Amino acid sequence: MTTQKLPGADAARHGAGGADLAIMLAAHRAFRRDLARLARTAAAADLSDPARRQSVAAGWELFKHELHLHHTAEDEIIWPALRPRLAHSEHALSVLDAMEAEHERIDPLLAAVDAAFAQRDASSGLGGTAGVGVDDDWPGEDRLADVIDVLTSTLTGHLAHEERDCLPLIGVALTAAEWRGVGFKMARQNGLSEGGEMFAWILDGAGREDVAATLGTLPPPVRLLYRAFWKPRFDKTPRW
């Protein structure tokens, strides 16, 4: 499975307010990228090598962490900033409600993948306890591949929905300056260390044009931090 084959990669339409959505779209590409990496991991016949298991675990844990930060920022900062400006539109408010509901459906799927990894390890004699935390809705030897398929379908469907119907509302509701203010608020909430890891994660394996477009949204001192500290630190840990 490749990023290009996942739905919605080019679905976003910009709104009318000039808000720069480059970082949001780059984060969405990174989620799709890691879902493809996760699917390849599930297809691997042998994870008995400890270094390989550690690398996969590092990639998966970071994916979950970045998804949590992303959805938390949307639910606690972005959507609340949009709601007062869109209060006149029942359709727009229903879109925001749908975004929050879709977020809630994703967390149990992350837990199901965790449980499937644990079951695979246990059945292979690699530690853990078979069946702990594993829902009987996911039976059989292909449990890990099955739950990853459902997670991939659900999350990519959510991303496509967001890009099609929700991200354009940002440009409609907020000016470019107001959107930058939302970004500053998210940066303050996450902190500099989290922000550095996020940008290094987003740009992991990205093409030259995507890197330039994303870094181009940042002030020069932050771009220097990325190149001198954040990326080298990120690259020290093998993932996937």
N, C-alpha and C positions, 0 to 999 in steps of 0.2 A: 504494500500500500504506500503510495507517495502523497505528498502534500497536494500536488496538482490534481489528484483524483478525488480528494475530499471536497464536499460541497461547500460553496460559499466563499472560496478564496478571493474572488474578485467582485463580491456582491455589494460592497458598501457604496452608497451614494452620499455625497457630501451635501449638507444642508446649505442654507442661503446665507449664513452668518459669517462665513470665512473661518470657522473653527478648523484648526489643523488636526486631523485625526491620524496622523502618521504613526504615532506611538501606539494608539489603540489597535490599529490594523496590524502593526508589526507584532504586537503581543498575540493577536489572534493567529497570525502565521506561525508563531513559535508554538502555540498550543497544538496546531495541526501537525507541525513538524514532530513534536514529541509523541503525539498519538501514533504517527507512522513508525517511530522508533519503538514504541511500546508494542505495536503489532508484530514487528520483526522479532522482538524479544520473545513474545509468546510462541512464535514459530520455531524458535531455536530448540533443538532436541536436547541439548546438554548444557545445564547451568551448574555443573558439578565443580567447576573451577572457582575457588574462593574469590579470586580477583575479579573474575567475570561477574559473579553474583554481587560483589560489592559495587562494581561499576553500574550495574543495572539498578540496584537499590538507590544509589546516589542520584541517578537520573529520574527515577520515579518519585522519590521524596521531594526533589526540587520542583518537579512538575506540579505535584499536589500543593506545595507551598505557594508557588507563583499563581496557581489558579485560585487559591484561597485569598491571597492579597488582591487579586484582580476583581473577584466577585465582591469582596468586602468593600473595596473602593467604590464599585458601582452602586451597591445597595446603600451604603452609608453616606456617600458624598455626591456621586454623579446624578443618580436618579432623584434624590431630594432637591438638588439644584435645578432640575428640569421641571419638577411637578408644579411649582407656583406659576411658572411661565406658560405651562400647557394646561392649566386648570380649565380653560374654556373648551378643550377638545376631549370628549369622552374617548375617542379612538386613541389619541396619544396616551392618555392615562391607562387605557387597557393594555397598550403595548408595554408600558413600564411595569404594570402588574404582572404581565406574562413573563417579563425578564426575571423578576424576583421568584416567581413560581418555578421557572426552569432551573434557576440556581439551586433551589431546594431539592429538585429531582436528581441532581448530579452527585451530591455528597454520598448518598447510599451506594451509588455505583463505584465510587472511589473505594469505599469500604469493602465492596464485593471483590474488587481486584486485589486489595490487600489480603483478603481471606483466601482467594484462589492462589496467590503466590505462596502463602503459608501452607496450603494443602499440598501444592506441588513439592515444596521443600520437604514436607513431612513424608510424603509418599516416596520420595527419592532418598530418604535417610539423611537429609541435610539439616535436620533440626525442625523445631516446631511440633505442633500436635495436629494430626489430621482431623479435619472437621471443626476445629475451634473457630467460631465466628462465621462459619460457612452456611449460607442459606441453602436449604434443600431445593430452592427454585433453580439452582445451578448444578445439576447432577452430571456425572460422567467424567471421563479422562480429559475432555476438551474444555473443562470448566474455565480455565484461564483465558483461552482464546475466545470463548463465548462471552465472558463478561467484558473483555476488552472490546469486542465487536459492539456490544450494547453501549458501553461508555463512549466509544468513538462515534457511533451513530447519534447518540443523544447530545453529546457536546458539540459536534460539528453542526448538527441541526440547530442548536441554540446559537452558535456563532453566526451561522448564515441568517437566522431570523433577526438577530441583533443588528447585523450589518445592513440588512435589507430595510428593516422597519424602525429601528431604534436609533442607530447612529445618526441618520439624517436629522433626527429631532434635536440633536445637540446644536447643529448649525442653525436650525430654525429658532431655537429658544435662547441661545447664548451668543453674545458677540465674541470675536476672537480674543479680546482682552479678558472677558469673563471666563472663557474656557481655559485660558492660561492660568487664571486665578484658581480654578478648580484643580488644575495640575499641580500648582504650588501647594494647595491644601493636601493633596494626596502625598506629595513628597514629604511634607512635614509629618504626616501621620506615619509613614513608613520609616523615615529616617534615612540618613545618608548611606549607611551600610547596606540596608535592604534595597535602596534605589540602585546602588552600584551593581549588586548581584542581579537585579532585575534587568538592567540594560545589557549586562554581559550575557545573561541567559537568552534574552530576546534576540541578540545578534549572533548567537552561537551557530556557526555554519551558514550564516546569511551571505547572500551575494553582495558584490561590491556596491551595486545601486541601492539595495535595501539598507546596507550599512550607512551609506552616505545620506540617504533620505532621513533615516532615524536620527543619526548624530547631528544632522543639519538643524534639527529642532532644538538642540541644546546650546547653551552659551559656550564660548570657547573654553573657559576654565573647566567645565564639566566634561567636555570632549577630551581634554587633557587628562583628567582623572580616569576616564574610561581607558584610554590607551596606556597610561603609565601604571595604573594600579588595578582597576577593576577587572579588565580582561586578563592580564597575567595571573591574577589571583584565581579567577574562575577556571582558567585552563590548567591549573595545577591538579584539579580533581578529575579523574577519568569518570565519564558518565556514559551510560548506555553501551 
